[in-house]
């Protein structure tokens, strides 16, 4: 498999603020967060994308760590270690349909895509 060029993920691996409504880390600081769902399960069925308003003009959205780790074939605790080491790469962002984007992540040679519907508009 060719190694695609990964996006630069500013603030990757930093913890979310203490008063943040989700537990996890930033993938892209103030834009995309990786979170641990409260029920500690990934259902495999479509779920509502968590969105959080940072201030009047900034929104961010979350990716379920259990779903992403399962799709990449690793343990849910490992996904955060890869995020902090910056070995969790974002290699593609594609607009699939109106209000829908595919985010493709890679760890080593393994890739997995997550489809996000209804996330705030703006750069990856």
Backbone atoms as SQL, in Angstrom:
CREATE TABLE atoms (id INTEGER PRIMARY KEY, chain TEXT, resi INTEGER, resn TEXT, atom TEXT, x REAL, y REAL, z REAL);
INSERT INTO atoms VALUES
  (1, 'A', 1, 'UNK', 'N', 0.851, -1.177, 0.000),
  (2, 'A', 1, 'UNK', 'CA', 0.000, 0.000, 0.000),
  (3, 'A', 1, 'UNK', 'C', 0.893, 1.236, 0.000),
  (4, 'A', 2, 'UNK', 'N', 0.595, 2.193, -0.868),
  (5, 'A', 2, 'UNK', 'CA', 1.344, 3.441, -0.873),
  (6, 'A', 2, 'UNK', 'C', 1.042, 4.210, 0.398),
  (7, 'A', 3, 'UNK', 'N', 2.018, 4.997, 0.847),
  (8, 'A', 3, 'UNK', 'CA', 1.802, 5.829, 2.024),
  (9, 'A', 3, 'UNK', 'C', 1.290, 7.184, 1.574),
  (10, 'A', 4, 'UNK', 'N', -0.007, 7.446, 1.731),
  (11, 'A', 4, 'UNK', 'CA', -0.535, 8.744, 1.323),
  (12, 'A', 4, 'UNK', 'C', -0.006, 9.839, 2.237),
  (13, 'A', 5, 'UNK', 'N', -0.030, 11.047, 1.728),
  (14, 'A', 5, 'UNK', 'CA', 0.382, 12.186, 2.534),
  (15, 'A', 5, 'UNK', 'C', -0.707, 12.473, 3.556),
  (16, 'A', 6, 'UNK', 'N', -0.323, 12.551, 4.804),
  (17, 'A', 6, 'UNK', 'CA', -1.281, 12.801, 5.880),
  (18, 'A', 6, 'UNK', 'C', -1.471, 14.297, 6.072),
  (19, 'A', 7, 'UNK', 'N', -2.659, 14.665, 6.526),
  (20, 'A', 7, 'UNK', 'CA', -2.941, 16.040, 6.890),
  (21, 'A', 7, 'UNK', 'C', -2.185, 16.387, 8.171),
  (22, 'A', 8, 'UNK', 'N', -1.774, 17.637, 8.300),
  (23, 'A', 8, 'UNK', 'CA', -1.193, 18.101, 9.565),
  (24, 'A', 8, 'UNK', 'C', -2.345, 18.291, 10.549),
  (25, 'A', 9, 'UNK', 'N', -2.268, 17.656, 11.695),
  (26, 'A', 9, 'UNK', 'CA', -3.321, 17.726, 12.704),
  (27, 'A', 9, 'UNK', 'C', -2.834, 18.569, 13.883),
  (28, 'A', 10, 'UNK', 'N', -3.108, 19.839, 13.812),
  (29, 'A', 10, 'UNK', 'CA', -2.659, 20.784, 14.830),
  (30, 'A', 10, 'UNK', 'C', -3.273, 20.460, 16.195),
  (31, 'A', 11, 'UNK', 'N', -2.433, 20.308, 17.197),
  (32, 'A', 11, 'UNK', 'CA', -2.903, 20.024, 18.557),
  (33, 'A', 11, 'UNK', 'C', -3.270, 18.571, 18.789),
  (34, 'A', 12, 'UNK', 'N', -2.920, 17.697, 17.866),
  (35, 'A', 12, 'UNK', 'CA', -3.264, 16.277, 17.991),
  (36, 'A', 12, 'UNK', 'C', -2.719, 15.693, 19.289),
  (37, 'A', 13, 'UNK', 'N', -3.591, 14.958, 20.001),
  (38, 'A', 13, 'UNK', 'CA', -3.190, 14.277, 21.222),
  (39, 'A', 13, 'UNK', 'C', -3.341, 15.089, 22.492),
  (40, 'A', 14, 'UNK', 'N', -3.637, 16.383, 22.363),
  (41, 'A', 14, 'UNK', 'CA', -3.846, 17.184, 23.573),
  (42, 'A', 14, 'UNK', 'C', -5.160, 16.778, 24.226),
  (43, 'A', 15, 'UNK', 'N', -5.201, 16.765, 25.556),
  (44, 'A', 15, 'UNK', 'CA', -6.457, 16.402, 26.233),
  (45, 'A', 15, 'UNK', 'C', -7.528, 17.477, 25.999),
  (46, 'A', 16, 'UNK', 'N', -8.771, 17.044, 26.020),
  (47, 'A', 16, 'UNK', 'CA', -9.877, 17.991, 25.936),
  (48, 'A', 16, 'UNK', 'C', -9.944, 18.780, 27.245),
  (49, 'A', 17, 'UNK', 'N', -10.469, 19.997, 27.212),
  (50, 'A', 17, 'UNK', 'CA', -10.576, 20.787, 28.456),
  (51, 'A', 17, 'UNK', 'C', -11.392, 20.059, 29.518),
  (52, 'A', 18, 'UNK', 'N', -11.084, 20.327, 30.777),
  (53, 'A', 18, 'UNK', 'CA', -11.772, 19.667, 31.896),
  (54, 'A', 18, 'UNK', 'C', -13.284, 19.902, 31.875),
  (55, 'A', 19, 'UNK', 'N', -13.712, 21.087, 31.431),
  (56, 'A', 19, 'UNK', 'CA', -15.139, 21.400, 31.419),
  (57, 'A', 19, 'UNK', 'C', -15.823, 20.996, 30.106),
  (58, 'A', 20, 'UNK', 'N', -15.119, 20.289, 29.250),
  (59, 'A', 20, 'UNK', 'CA', -15.663, 19.837, 27.969),
  (60, 'A', 20, 'UNK', 'C', -16.702, 18.746, 28.230),
  (61, 'A', 21, 'UNK', 'N', -17.776, 18.683, 27.453),
  (62, 'A', 21, 'UNK', 'CA', -18.831, 17.696, 27.742),
  (63, 'A', 21, 'UNK', 'C', -18.491, 16.252, 27.351),
  (64, 'A', 22, 'UNK', 'N', -17.344, 16.015, 26.749),
  (65, 'A', 22, 'UNK', 'CA', -16.918, 14.663, 26.366),
  (66, 'A', 22, 'UNK', 'C', -15.532, 14.407, 26.936),
  (67, 'A', 23, 'UNK', 'N', -15.176, 13.143, 27.103),
  (68, 'A', 23, 'UNK', 'CA', -13.845, 12.752, 27.570),
  (69, 'A', 23, 'UNK', 'C', -13.045, 12.252, 26.381),
  (70, 'A', 24, 'UNK', 'N', -11.838, 12.764, 26.224),
  (71, 'A', 24, 'UNK', 'CA', -11.016, 12.315, 25.105),
  (72, 'A', 24, 'UNK', 'C', -9.883, 13.270, 24.813),
  (73, 'A', 25, 'UNK', 'N', -9.514, 13.334, 23.538),
  (74, 'A', 25, 'UNK', 'CA', -8.373, 14.141, 23.091),
  (75, 'A', 25, 'UNK', 'C', -8.715, 14.812, 21.763),
  (76, 'A', 26, 'UNK', 'N', -7.964, 15.838, 21.467),
  (77, 'A', 26, 'UNK', 'CA', -8.104, 16.501, 20.172),
  (78, 'A', 26, 'UNK', 'C', -7.435, 15.675, 19.077),
  (79, 'A', 27, 'UNK', 'N', -8.089, 15.589, 17.930),
  (80, 'A', 27, 'UNK', 'CA', -7.447, 15.142, 16.690),
  (81, 'A', 27, 'UNK', 'C', -6.919, 16.377, 15.983),
  (82, 'A', 28, 'UNK', 'N', -7.793, 17.384, 15.856),
  (83, 'A', 28, 'UNK', 'CA', -7.422, 18.713, 15.355),
  (84, 'A', 28, 'UNK', 'C', -7.957, 19.680, 16.399),
  (85, 'A', 29, 'UNK', 'N', -7.071, 20.345, 17.090),
  (86, 'A', 29, 'UNK', 'CA', -7.475, 21.200, 18.206),
  (87, 'A', 29, 'UNK', 'C', -8.527, 22.215, 17.784),
  (88, 'A', 30, 'UNK', 'N', -9.594, 22.264, 18.562),
  (89, 'A', 30, 'UNK', 'CA', -10.713, 23.179, 18.392),
  (90, 'A', 30, 'UNK', 'C', -11.544, 22.879, 17.141),
  (91, 'A', 31, 'UNK', 'N', -11.348, 21.665, 16.549),
  (92, 'A', 31, 'UNK', 'CA', -12.109, 21.312, 15.348),
  (93, 'A', 31, 'UNK', 'C', -12.667, 19.879, 15.389),
  (94, 'A', 32, 'UNK', 'N', -11.797, 18.880, 15.632),
  (95, 'A', 32, 'UNK', 'CA', -12.223, 17.475, 15.660),
  (96, 'A', 32, 'UNK', 'C', -11.660, 16.825, 16.926),
  (97, 'A', 33, 'UNK', 'N', -12.536, 16.151, 17.683),
  (98, 'A', 33, 'UNK', 'CA', -12.060, 15.463, 18.884),
  (99, 'A', 33, 'UNK', 'C', -12.362, 13.976, 18.798),
  (100, 'A', 34, 'UNK', 'N', -11.525, 13.200, 19.452),
  (101, 'A', 34, 'UNK', 'CA', -11.677, 11.755, 19.582),
  (102, 'A', 34, 'UNK', 'C', -12.200, 11.532, 20.996),
  (103, 'A', 35, 'UNK', 'N', -13.354, 10.893, 21.119),
  (104, 'A', 35, 'UNK', 'CA', -13.954, 10.767, 22.449),
  (105, 'A', 35, 'UNK', 'C', -14.257, 9.322, 22.805),
  (106, 'A', 36, 'UNK', 'N', -14.312, 9.090, 24.133),
  (107, 'A', 36, 'UNK', 'CA', -14.727, 7.795, 24.687),
  (108, 'A', 36, 'UNK', 'C', -16.220, 7.897, 24.984),
  (109, 'A', 37, 'UNK', 'N', -17.030, 7.063, 24.337),
  (110, 'A', 37, 'UNK', 'CA', -18.463, 7.125, 24.653),
  (111, 'A', 37, 'UNK', 'C', -18.710, 6.682, 26.090),
  (112, 'A', 38, 'UNK', 'N', -19.708, 7.271, 26.716),
  (113, 'A', 38, 'UNK', 'CA', -20.009, 6.955, 28.117),
  (114, 'A', 38, 'UNK', 'C', -20.351, 5.492, 28.317),
  (115, 'A', 39, 'UNK', 'N', -21.044, 4.874, 27.336),
  (116, 'A', 39, 'UNK', 'CA', -21.428, 3.476, 27.500),
  (117, 'A', 39, 'UNK', 'C', -20.304, 2.520, 27.118),
  (118, 'A', 40, 'UNK', 'N', -19.149, 3.073, 26.676),
  (119, 'A', 40, 'UNK', 'CA', -17.965, 2.283, 26.335),
  (120, 'A', 40, 'UNK', 'C', -18.229, 1.224, 25.274),
  (121, 'A', 41, 'UNK', 'N', -19.198, 1.491, 24.402),
  (122, 'A', 41, 'UNK', 'CA', -19.489, 0.549, 23.334),
  (123, 'A', 41, 'UNK', 'C', -19.575, 1.284, 22.010),
  (124, 'A', 42, 'UNK', 'N', -19.216, 0.590, 20.961),
  (125, 'A', 42, 'UNK', 'CA', -19.449, 1.058, 19.603),
  (126, 'A', 42, 'UNK', 'C', -20.501, 0.126, 19.048),
  (127, 'A', 43, 'UNK', 'N', -21.630, 0.644, 18.676),
  (128, 'A', 43, 'UNK', 'CA', -22.739, -0.211, 18.283),
  (129, 'A', 43, 'UNK', 'C', -22.621, -0.719, 16.856),
  (130, 'A', 44, 'UNK', 'N', -21.846, -0.022, 16.012),
  (131, 'A', 44, 'UNK', 'CA', -21.753, -0.420, 14.624),
  (132, 'A', 44, 'UNK', 'C', -22.896, 0.126, 13.784),
  (133, 'A', 45, 'UNK', 'N', -23.878, 0.735, 14.420),
  (134, 'A', 45, 'UNK', 'CA', -24.973, 1.348, 13.677),
  (135, 'A', 45, 'UNK', 'C', -24.738, 2.854, 13.647),
  (136, 'A', 46, 'UNK', 'N', -25.328, 3.547, 12.683),
  (137, 'A', 46, 'UNK', 'CA', -25.129, 5.000, 12.632),
  (138, 'A', 46, 'UNK', 'C', -25.495, 5.651, 13.957),
  (139, 'A', 47, 'UNK', 'N', -24.699, 6.629, 14.323),
  (140, 'A', 47, 'UNK', 'CA', -24.943, 7.325, 15.581),
  (141, 'A', 47, 'UNK', 'C', -24.898, 8.825, 15.336),
  (142, 'A', 48, 'UNK', 'N', -25.425, 9.562, 16.245),
  (143, 'A', 48, 'UNK', 'CA', -25.425, 11.020, 16.128),
  (144, 'A', 48, 'UNK', 'C', -24.011, 11.524, 16.367),
  (145, 'A', 49, 'UNK', 'N', -23.541, 12.383, 15.479),
  (146, 'A', 49, 'UNK', 'CA', -22.217, 12.968, 15.633),
  (147, 'A', 49, 'UNK', 'C', -22.269, 14.003, 16.748),
  (148, 'A', 50, 'UNK', 'N', -21.437, 13.846, 17.775),
  (149, 'A', 50, 'UNK', 'CA', -21.431, 14.852, 18.841),
  (150, 'A', 50, 'UNK', 'C', -20.829, 16.160, 18.323),
  (151, 'A', 51, 'UNK', 'N', -21.540, 17.233, 18.577),
  (152, 'A', 51, 'UNK', 'CA', -21.099, 18.568, 18.171),
  (153, 'A', 51, 'UNK', 'C', -21.098, 19.435, 19.419),
  (154, 'A', 52, 'UNK', 'N', -20.073, 20.259, 19.541),
  (155, 'A', 52, 'UNK', 'CA', -19.969, 21.150, 20.701),
  (156, 'A', 52, 'UNK', 'C', -19.633, 22.555, 20.224),
  (157, 'A', 53, 'UNK', 'N', -20.341, 23.517, 20.758),
  (158, 'A', 53, 'UNK', 'CA', -20.095, 24.926, 20.428),
  (159, 'A', 53, 'UNK', 'C', -19.055, 25.479, 21.393),
  (160, 'A', 54, 'UNK', 'N', -17.898, 25.877, 20.845),
  (161, 'A', 54, 'UNK', 'CA', -16.819, 26.417, 21.668),
  (162, 'A', 54, 'UNK', 'C', -17.071, 27.873, 22.045),
  (163, 'A', 55, 'UNK', 'N', -17.604, 28.624, 21.110),
  (164, 'A', 55, 'UNK', 'CA', -17.974, 30.018, 21.343),
  (165, 'A', 55, 'UNK', 'C', -18.967, 30.406, 20.257),
  (166, 'A', 56, 'UNK', 'N', -19.255, 31.688, 20.123),
  (167, 'A', 56, 'UNK', 'CA', -20.290, 32.116, 19.191),
  (168, 'A', 56, 'UNK', 'C', -20.018, 31.729, 17.741),
  (169, 'A', 57, 'UNK', 'N', -18.757, 31.620, 17.360),
  (170, 'A', 57, 'UNK', 'CA', -18.444, 31.356, 15.955),
  (171, 'A', 57, 'UNK', 'C', -17.681, 30.054, 15.713),
  (172, 'A', 58, 'UNK', 'N', -17.361, 29.296, 16.756),
  (173, 'A', 58, 'UNK', 'CA', -16.578, 28.064, 16.595),
  (174, 'A', 58, 'UNK', 'C', -17.341, 26.837, 17.083),
  (175, 'A', 59, 'UNK', 'N', -17.362, 25.827, 16.221),
  (176, 'A', 59, 'UNK', 'CA', -17.965, 24.546, 16.548),
  (177, 'A', 59, 'UNK', 'C', -16.934, 23.460, 16.335),
  (178, 'A', 60, 'UNK', 'N', -17.048, 22.373, 17.068),
  (179, 'A', 60, 'UNK', 'CA', -16.190, 21.220, 16.843),
  (180, 'A', 60, 'UNK', 'C', -17.060, 19.966, 16.898),
  (181, 'A', 61, 'UNK', 'N', -16.539, 18.866, 16.378),
  (182, 'A', 61, 'UNK', 'CA', -17.305, 17.623, 16.373),
  (183, 'A', 61, 'UNK', 'C', -16.411, 16.462, 16.763),
  (184, 'A', 62, 'UNK', 'N', -17.052, 15.368, 17.176),
  (185, 'A', 62, 'UNK', 'CA', -16.310, 14.237, 17.704),
  (186, 'A', 62, 'UNK', 'C', -16.427, 12.973, 16.886),
  (187, 'A', 63, 'UNK', 'N', -15.410, 12.119, 17.048),
  (188, 'A', 63, 'UNK', 'CA', -15.369, 10.794, 16.438),
  (189, 'A', 63, 'UNK', 'C', -15.268, 9.776, 17.565),
  (190, 'A', 64, 'UNK', 'N', -16.144, 8.788, 17.534),
  (191, 'A', 64, 'UNK', 'CA', -16.215, 7.741, 18.551),
  (192, 'A', 64, 'UNK', 'C', -14.949, 6.884, 18.486),
  (193, 'A', 65, 'UNK', 'N', -14.185, 6.863, 19.557),
  (194, 'A', 65, 'UNK', 'CA', -12.921, 6.121, 19.586),
  (195, 'A', 65, 'UNK', 'C', -13.119, 4.614, 19.450),
  (196, 'A', 66, 'UNK', 'N', -14.207, 4.098, 19.966),
  (197, 'A', 66, 'UNK', 'CA', -14.445, 2.652, 19.893),
  (198, 'A', 66, 'UNK', 'C', -14.756, 2.238, 18.453),
  (199, 'A', 67, 'UNK', 'N', -15.582, 3.022, 17.775),
  (200, 'A', 67, 'UNK', 'CA', -15.901, 2.727, 16.379),
  (201, 'A', 67, 'UNK', 'C', -14.654, 2.805, 15.508),
  (202, 'A', 68, 'UNK', 'N', -13.867, 3.872, 15.680),
  (203, 'A', 68, 'UNK', 'CA', -12.668, 4.033, 14.864),
  (204, 'A', 68, 'UNK', 'C', -11.650, 2.929, 15.160),
  (205, 'A', 69, 'UNK', 'N', -11.446, 2.604, 16.430),
  (206, 'A', 69, 'UNK', 'CA', -10.465, 1.567, 16.762),
  (207, 'A', 69, 'UNK', 'C', -10.901, 0.205, 16.226),
  (208, 'A', 70, 'UNK', 'N', -12.188, -0.102, 16.312),
  (209, 'A', 70, 'UNK', 'CA', -12.681, -1.373, 15.764),
  (210, 'A', 70, 'UNK', 'C', -12.456, -1.426, 14.249),
  (211, 'A', 71, 'UNK', 'N', -12.732, -0.317, 13.569),
  (212, 'A', 71, 'UNK', 'CA', -12.546, -0.270, 12.116),
  (213, 'A', 71, 'UNK', 'C', -11.073, -0.412, 11.727),
  (214, 'A', 72, 'UNK', 'N', -10.173, 0.018, 12.606),
  (215, 'A', 72, 'UNK', 'CA', -8.735, -0.095, 12.347),
  (216, 'A', 72, 'UNK', 'C', -8.152, -1.411, 12.864),
  (217, 'A', 73, 'UNK', 'N', -8.953, -2.194, 13.572),
  (218, 'A', 73, 'UNK', 'CA', -8.498, -3.493, 14.050),
  (219, 'A', 73, 'UNK', 'C', -7.570, -3.427, 15.245),
  (220, 'A', 74, 'UNK', 'N', -7.757, -2.402, 16.095),
  (221, 'A', 74, 'UNK', 'CA', -6.944, -2.276, 17.304),
  (222, 'A', 74, 'UNK', 'C', -7.860, -2.089, 18.509),
  (223, 'A', 75, 'UNK', 'N', -7.296, -2.164, 19.711),
  (224, 'A', 75, 'UNK', 'CA', -8.067, -1.952, 20.930),
  (225, 'A', 75, 'UNK', 'C', -8.422, -0.486, 21.122),
  (226, 'A', 76, 'UNK', 'N', -9.519, -0.251, 21.830),
  (227, 'A', 76, 'UNK', 'CA', -9.983, 1.126, 22.021),
  (228, 'A', 76, 'UNK', 'C', -8.999, 1.976, 22.821),
  (229, 'A', 77, 'UNK', 'N', -8.220, 1.350, 23.730),
  (230, 'A', 77, 'UNK', 'CA', -7.223, 2.115, 24.483),
  (231, 'A', 77, 'UNK', 'C', -6.027, 2.472, 23.595),
  (232, 'A', 78, 'UNK', 'N', -5.748, 1.623, 22.582),
  (233, 'A', 78, 'UNK', 'CA', -4.605, 1.862, 21.701),
  (234, 'A', 78, 'UNK', 'C', -4.794, 3.083, 20.802),
  (235, 'A', 79, 'UNK', 'N', -6.039, 3.377, 20.450),
  (236, 'A', 79, 'UNK', 'CA', -6.297, 4.494, 19.532),
  (237, 'A', 79, 'UNK', 'C', -5.801, 5.805, 20.136),
  (238, 'A', 80, 'UNK', 'N', -5.952, 5.959, 21.461),
  (239, 'A', 80, 'UNK', 'CA', -5.493, 7.185, 22.115),
  (240, 'A', 80, 'UNK', 'C', -3.969, 7.234, 22.181),
  (241, 'A', 81, 'UNK', 'N', -3.323, 6.103, 22.380),
  (242, 'A', 81, 'UNK', 'CA', -1.856, 6.069, 22.369),
  (243, 'A', 81, 'UNK', 'C', -1.335, 6.461, 20.989),
  (244, 'A', 82, 'UNK', 'N', -1.965, 5.958, 19.943),
  (245, 'A', 82, 'UNK', 'CA', -1.568, 6.336, 18.577),
  (246, 'A', 82, 'UNK', 'C', -1.830, 7.826, 18.336),
  (247, 'A', 83, 'UNK', 'N', -2.927, 8.335, 18.859),
  (248, 'A', 83, 'UNK', 'CA', -3.231, 9.753, 18.692),
  (249, 'A', 83, 'UNK', 'C', -2.161, 10.616, 19.357),
  (250, 'A', 84, 'UNK', 'N', -1.772, 10.268, 20.585),
  (251, 'A', 84, 'UNK', 'CA', -0.755, 11.049, 21.296),
  (252, 'A', 84, 'UNK', 'C', 0.609, 10.949, 20.616),
  (253, 'A', 85, 'UNK', 'N', 0.911, 9.788, 20.027),
  (254, 'A', 85, 'UNK', 'CA', 2.192, 9.613, 19.325),
  (255, 'A', 85, 'UNK', 'C', 2.153, 10.167, 17.900),
  (256, 'A', 86, 'UNK', 'N', 0.976, 10.611, 17.498),
  (257, 'A', 86, 'UNK', 'CA', 0.756, 11.125, 16.133),
  (258, 'A', 86, 'UNK', 'C', 0.977, 10.064, 15.069),
  (259, 'A', 87, 'UNK', 'N', 0.730, 8.812, 15.429),
  (260, 'A', 87, 'UNK', 'CA', 0.784, 7.728, 14.447),
  (261, 'A', 87, 'UNK', 'C', -0.622, 7.373, 13.968),
  (262, 'A', 88, 'UNK', 'N', -1.634, 8.048, 14.500),
  (263, 'A', 88, 'UNK', 'CA', -2.989, 8.004, 13.954),
  (264, 'A', 88, 'UNK', 'C', -3.042, 9.130, 12.932),
  (265, 'A', 89, 'UNK', 'N', -3.099, 8.770, 11.668),
  (266, 'A', 89, 'UNK', 'CA', -3.021, 9.748, 10.583),
  (267, 'A', 89, 'UNK', 'C', -4.382, 9.947, 9.940),
  (268, 'A', 90, 'UNK', 'N', -4.672, 11.179, 9.568),
  (269, 'A', 90, 'UNK', 'CA', -5.831, 11.496, 8.737),
  (270, 'A', 90, 'UNK', 'C', -5.289, 11.642, 7.326),
  (271, 'A', 91, 'UNK', 'N', -5.676, 10.725, 6.430),
  (272, 'A', 91, 'UNK', 'CA', -5.071, 10.687, 5.094),
  (273, 'A', 91, 'UNK', 'C', -6.008, 11.132, 3.985),
  (274, 'A', 92, 'UNK', 'N', -7.314, 11.238, 4.257),
  (275, 'A', 92, 'UNK', 'CA', -8.241, 11.699, 3.219),
  (276, 'A', 92, 'UNK', 'C', -9.506, 12.245, 3.857),
  (277, 'A', 93, 'UNK', 'N', -10.044, 13.289, 3.226),
  (278, 'A', 93, 'UNK', 'CA', -11.343, 13.846, 3.585),
  (279, 'A', 93, 'UNK', 'C', -12.090, 14.040, 2.268),
  (280, 'A', 94, 'UNK', 'N', -13.228, 13.367, 2.141),
  (281, 'A', 94, 'UNK', 'CA', -13.994, 13.425, 0.898),
  (282, 'A', 94, 'UNK', 'C', -15.431, 13.797, 1.192),
  (283, 'A', 95, 'UNK', 'N', -15.961, 14.742, 0.413),
  (284, 'A', 95, 'UNK', 'CA', -17.380, 15.055, 0.500),
  (285, 'A', 95, 'UNK', 'C', -18.139, 13.960, -0.233),
  (286, 'A', 96, 'UNK', 'N', -18.979, 13.241, 0.489),
  (287, 'A', 96, 'UNK', 'CA', -19.698, 12.106, -0.082),
  (288, 'A', 96, 'UNK', 'C', -21.055, 12.527, -0.641),
  (289, 'A', 97, 'UNK', 'N', -21.753, 13.357, 0.074),
  (290, 'A', 97, 'UNK', 'CA', -23.081, 13.830, -0.310),
  (291, 'A', 97, 'UNK', 'C', -23.328, 15.119, 0.461),
  (292, 'A', 98, 'UNK', 'N', -24.467, 15.698, 0.236),
  (293, 'A', 98, 'UNK', 'CA', -24.801, 16.919, 0.966),
  (294, 'A', 98, 'UNK', 'C', -24.723, 16.647, 2.465),
  (295, 'A', 99, 'UNK', 'N', -23.984, 17.469, 3.180),
  (296, 'A', 99, 'UNK', 'CA', -23.849, 17.374, 4.643),
  (297, 'A', 99, 'UNK', 'C', -23.244, 16.052, 5.100),
  (298, 'A', 100, 'UNK', 'N', -22.382, 15.455, 4.273),
  (299, 'A', 100, 'UNK', 'CA', -21.759, 14.183, 4.636),
  (300, 'A', 100, 'UNK', 'C', -20.312, 14.174, 4.155),
  (301, 'A', 101, 'UNK', 'N', -19.402, 13.769, 5.039),
  (302, 'A', 101, 'UNK', 'CA', -17.984, 13.657, 4.698),
  (303, 'A', 101, 'UNK', 'C', -17.434, 12.323, 5.170),
  (304, 'A', 102, 'UNK', 'N', -16.507, 11.795, 4.370),
  (305, 'A', 102, 'UNK', 'CA', -15.765, 10.586, 4.751),
  (306, 'A', 102, 'UNK', 'C', -14.381, 11.028, 5.211),
  (307, 'A', 103, 'UNK', 'N', -13.991, 10.598, 6.396),
  (308, 'A', 103, 'UNK', 'CA', -12.662, 10.847, 6.938),
  (309, 'A', 103, 'UNK', 'C', -11.936, 9.509, 6.962),
  (310, 'A', 104, 'UNK', 'N', -10.792, 9.423, 6.284),
  (311, 'A', 104, 'UNK', 'CA', -10.029, 8.174, 6.238),
  (312, 'A', 104, 'UNK', 'C', -8.799, 8.312, 7.128),
  (313, 'A', 105, 'UNK', 'N', -8.687, 7.399, 8.081),
  (314, 'A', 105, 'UNK', 'CA', -7.585, 7.382, 9.035),
  (315, 'A', 105, 'UNK', 'C', -6.690, 6.191, 8.737),
  (316, 'A', 106, 'UNK', 'N', -5.436, 6.299, 9.165),
  (317, 'A', 106, 'UNK', 'CA', -4.485, 5.219, 8.948),
  (318, 'A', 106, 'UNK', 'C', -3.575, 5.081, 10.157),
  (319, 'A', 107, 'UNK', 'N', -3.302, 3.815, 10.514),
  (320, 'A', 107, 'UNK', 'CA', -2.276, 3.457, 11.490),
  (321, 'A', 107, 'UNK', 'C', -1.463, 2.362, 10.826),
  (322, 'A', 108, 'UNK', 'N', -0.186, 2.597, 10.627),
  (323, 'A', 108, 'UNK', 'CA', 0.635, 1.633, 9.903),
  (324, 'A', 108, 'UNK', 'C', 0.087, 1.452, 8.504),
  (325, 'A', 109, 'UNK', 'N', -0.196, 0.217, 8.136),
  (326, 'A', 109, 'UNK', 'CA', -0.744, -0.078, 6.803),
  (327, 'A', 109, 'UNK', 'C', -2.272, -0.168, 6.799),
  (328, 'A', 110, 'UNK', 'N', -2.889, -0.125, 7.972),
  (329, 'A', 110, 'UNK', 'CA', -4.338, -0.298, 8.093),
  (330, 'A', 110, 'UNK', 'C', -5.068, 1.038, 7.948),
  (331, 'A', 111, 'UNK', 'N', -6.082, 1.073, 7.069),
  (332, 'A', 111, 'UNK', 'CA', -6.900, 2.262, 6.886),
  (333, 'A', 111, 'UNK', 'C', -8.351, 1.965, 7.229),
  (334, 'A', 112, 'UNK', 'N', -9.060, 3.008, 7.671),
  (335, 'A', 112, 'UNK', 'CA', -10.491, 2.896, 7.952),
  (336, 'A', 112, 'UNK', 'C', -11.126, 4.256, 7.730),
  (337, 'A', 113, 'UNK', 'N', -12.344, 4.237, 7.200),
  (338, 'A', 113, 'UNK', 'CA', -13.078, 5.485, 6.969),
  (339, 'A', 113, 'UNK', 'C', -14.251, 5.590, 7.926),
  (340, 'A', 114, 'UNK', 'N', -14.514, 6.803, 8.321),
  (341, 'A', 114, 'UNK', 'CA', -15.655, 7.132, 9.169),
  (342, 'A', 114, 'UNK', 'C', -16.472, 8.159, 8.384),
  (343, 'A', 115, 'UNK', 'N', -17.772, 7.962, 8.319),
  (344, 'A', 115, 'UNK', 'CA', -18.652, 8.931, 7.656),
  (345, 'A', 115, 'UNK', 'C', -19.296, 9.794, 8.725),
  (346, 'A', 116, 'UNK', 'N', -19.172, 11.090, 8.539),
  (347, 'A', 116, 'UNK', 'CA', -19.751, 12.063, 9.473),
  (348, 'A', 116, 'UNK', 'C', -20.849, 12.814, 8.735),
  (349, 'A', 117, 'UNK', 'N', -22.031, 12.834, 9.327),
  (350, 'A', 117, 'UNK', 'CA', -23.145, 13.568, 8.752),
  (351, 'A', 117, 'UNK', 'C', -23.497, 14.740, 9.641),
  (352, 'A', 118, 'UNK', 'N', -23.731, 15.869, 9.024),
  (353, 'A', 118, 'UNK', 'CA', -24.220, 17.021, 9.758),
  (354, 'A', 118, 'UNK', 'C', -23.214, 17.733, 10.631),
  (355, 'A', 119, 'UNK', 'N', -21.907, 17.497, 10.416),
  (356, 'A', 119, 'UNK', 'CA', -20.879, 18.200, 11.196),
  (357, 'A', 119, 'UNK', 'C', -20.808, 19.651, 10.727),
  (358, 'A', 120, 'UNK', 'N', -20.352, 20.556, 11.576),
  (359, 'A', 120, 'UNK', 'CA', -20.213, 21.952, 11.185),
  (360, 'A', 120, 'UNK', 'C', -19.332, 22.096, 9.954),
  (361, 'A', 121, 'UNK', 'N', -19.660, 23.069, 9.131),
  (362, 'A', 121, 'UNK', 'CA', -18.880, 23.333, 7.916),
  (363, 'A', 121, 'UNK', 'C', -17.537, 23.932, 8.283),
  (364, 'A', 122, 'UNK', 'N', -16.564, 23.754, 7.391),
  (365, 'A', 122, 'UNK', 'CA', -15.252, 24.349, 7.599),
  (366, 'A', 122, 'UNK', 'C', -14.175, 23.381, 7.214),
  (367, 'A', 123, 'UNK', 'N', -12.922, 23.775, 7.393),
  (368, 'A', 123, 'UNK', 'CA', -11.813, 22.895, 7.026),
  (369, 'A', 123, 'UNK', 'C', -11.805, 21.640, 7.872),
  (370, 'A', 124, 'UNK', 'N', -11.150, 20.599, 7.331),
  (371, 'A', 124, 'UNK', 'CA', -11.067, 19.300, 8.006),
  (372, 'A', 124, 'UNK', 'C', -10.860, 19.478, 9.473);
